[in-house]
């Protein structure tokens, strides 16, 4: 199933160095559950707007693992639908 997560750093959270090391372990060294597939990860510049993670997961345990691993971040996770596919099915030329 497709999900969208809005992500923000918690006040007083880990330093950038800690986040970089933790990110490397998550993305490169296998801490991320194999059932989570990242579709997109978007951030904003000079704004308090949350970052957006678009991902697929077949079970809630993997989502729980992600949230527990990234305790320094605040997650708001929502089920999602790929609206581009919906519009294409209706004959819309989305590009």
Secondary structure, DSSP 8 states (H G I E B T S, - for coil): -EEEEEEEE-TT---HHHHHHHHHHHHHSS-S-TTEEEEEEE--SSS---EEEEEEES-HHHHHHHHHHTTTEEEEEEE---HHHHHHHTT----
